[in-house]
Amino acid sequence: MLTGKQRSYLRSLTNTLEPVLIIGKNGVTENVIKQLDDLLEARELIKIKLLDNSGLSAKEVASEVCDILKSQYVQSIGSKFTIYRESKEPLINIPK
């Protein structure tokens, strides 16, 4: 579980990130989960965008994805959300 200080630090890192995955009208499928798992292992911190035609809210999808992938919710703004999961070889030094 991330502390407020850790979440704040990760939010500061997301300002420069572009969405690496776009979820469309099919929603969260097995293929999307597989891609997210690979991206989290490679990058640790990723931003995802939901298309307007998906009919889903960013917080709902973020919650679902975090439960499935055992990752941490960082933030959501509009149709974008950010999640974090430490990889086997950590890339980001999060303050304690």
Steps between C-alpha positions, in 0.01 A plus 500: 500500500633841403524778755388854418860611456576213262182560299587870475847415372357267235248768396788739438659241270178451301487864387740427215358158407288443193234224502658171390170314455156606386193305609209518256143378482592136570616599848742294706564177311751219555724653236493840672592337832792315336628824343467689830686225684789519251505882514503506879790256511696712251413850630345469848299822460255529210226733386191359326232685305135403459322593180169684537313218324609246765218609732720432804638730767873521558471422872290186436743366241803591715351314796428192287846501341676551835314205652588270211865605466574555872610855423449834678266778389681834478251748353232564240429823319213509253526196275860417597630305796839395629602178673822375657650159572856432602677273253748223578782747435373834639547804277343768719637588844192584703562694823422306818 
